[in-house]
């Protein structure tokens, strides 16, 4: 950490925002999940993306459901996270920093 980049709204998985270009040193798929909840932090090893759902969702690609590594969970008041996710749909990409 820190990891920083531009977050965009997910095309296939619904209420998720994604930050691409994150290479966690060839991290394997572990603690795998396809269904994620508000505040989960996920990593897609083959796409080098970190994703954070702002509602319950299923991680998907054009081929269907896929598994991702669940890295952790954001706790506390998640209302600001929901607002960020919703605004990405309307306003487009924004800078995100994980510390």
Secondary structure as the mmCIF struct_conf table of DSSP 4:
data_model
#
loop_
_struct_conf.conf_type_id
_struct_conf.id
_struct_conf.beg_label_comp_id
_struct_conf.beg_label_asym_id
_struct_conf.beg_label_seq_id
_struct_conf.end_label_comp_id
_struct_conf.end_label_asym_id
_struct_conf.end_label_seq_id
STRN STRN1 UNK A 3 UNK A 9
BEND BEND1 UNK A 11 UNK A 15
STRN STRN2 UNK A 16 UNK A 19
BEND BEND2 UNK A 25 UNK A 26
HELX_LH_PP_P HELX_LH_PP_P1 UNK A 27 UNK A 29
BEND BEND3 UNK A 31 UNK A 31
STRN STRN3 UNK A 32 UNK A 33
BEND BEND4 UNK A 34 UNK A 34
STRN STRN4 UNK A 35 UNK A 36
TURN_TY1_P TURN_TY1_P1 UNK A 38 UNK A 39
STRN STRN5 UNK A 40 UNK A 44
TURN_TY1_P TURN_TY1_P2 UNK A 45 UNK A 48
STRN STRN6 UNK A 49 UNK A 53
BEND BEND5 UNK A 54 UNK A 56
STRN STRN7 UNK A 57 UNK A 58
STRN STRN8 UNK A 60 UNK A 61
TURN_TY1_P TURN_TY1_P3 UNK A 62 UNK A 63
STRN STRN9 UNK A 64 UNK A 65
STRN STRN10 UNK A 68 UNK A 73
BEND BEND6 UNK A 76 UNK A 76
HELX_RH_AL_P HELX_RH_AL_P1 UNK A 79 UNK A 91
STRN STRN11 UNK A 94 UNK A 98
#
